[in-house]
Amino acid sequence: MKRRLGFTLALFTAFLVGFALRSFTEIGKEPPLKKVTGIGGIFFKCKDPKQLREWYQQNLGLQTNQYGAVFEWRQGADTTKKGFTQWSPFSEKTSYFQPSPKDFMINYRVDNLNALVEQLRRDHVTILDSIEVVDYGKFVHILDVEGNKVELWEANDEQYEALGRKMGAQTTK
């Protein structure tokens, strides 16, 4: 019994020492860069965006507005905070997705756009423009390895919601 207790105590002590040393060596280190945290939007080309928005509103219950629809959800890390995902049909003639020839573009939500862009530059990812700052967040466009244009968004959800209220838009919940 004493032997088992001594072994358990030694094992526990070794664990604590290891944990303390690990914690000590990580002092001053920045936590790993959190990259994509979710889908911020889905954008796609279609023949008649207005007609398509109306169809989705009538048949699938999306609360549409002139830009598409906004899905409202609760953030997993803090369920008291809302998050939003934009759904937008664009005219098939739009140049917004260029230089990608694809008929879609995905917007990914990120936590720290400035740090992520610096990391992407170091990794030789094609960055198409400079970071644009608006009330409801920061945006930048990149190309993935297959030439798909990707939009990155560091969201300011409080301002995004305020903008929707100002427009009289409703979210789809």
WODAUR-V204036 format. One line per field, one symbol per residue. ss: DSSP state (a for helix, b for strand, c for the rest). psi: psi as a letter, one per 30 degrees, with the letter a starting at -180 (. if undefined). burial: I if it has 16 or more other ideal C-beta (glycine too) atoms within 10 Angstrom, else O. A space follows every 10 residues. Layout:
ss=???
psi=???
burial=???
//
This chain:
ss=caaaaaaaaa aaaaaaaaaa aaaaaccccc cccccbbbbb bbbbbbccaa aaaaaaaaaa cccbbccbbb bbbbcccccc cbbbbbbbbb bccccccccc cccbbbbbbb ccaaaaaaaa aaccccbccc cbbbccbbbb bbbcccccbb bbbbbcaaaa aaaaaaaccc cbc
psi=eeeeeeeeee eeeeeeeeee eeeefgkfkk lkkkckfakf lkklkleiee eeeeeeeefg gkjlaffblk kklkkefjff kllkkkjjkl kfgkgffkgk flglkkkkkl eieeeeeeee eeghkjkfll kkklegakll klkafggkkk kkjjkieeee eeeeeefgkl lk.
burial=OOOOOOOOOO OOOOOOOOOO OOOOOOOOOO OOOOOOIIII IIIIIOOOIO OIIOOIOOOO OIIIIOIIII IIOOOOOOOO OIIIIIIIII OOOIOOIOOI OOOOIIIIII OOIOOIIOOI OOOOOOOOOO OOOOOIIIII IIOOOOOOII IIIIIIIOOI IOOIOOOOIO IIO
//
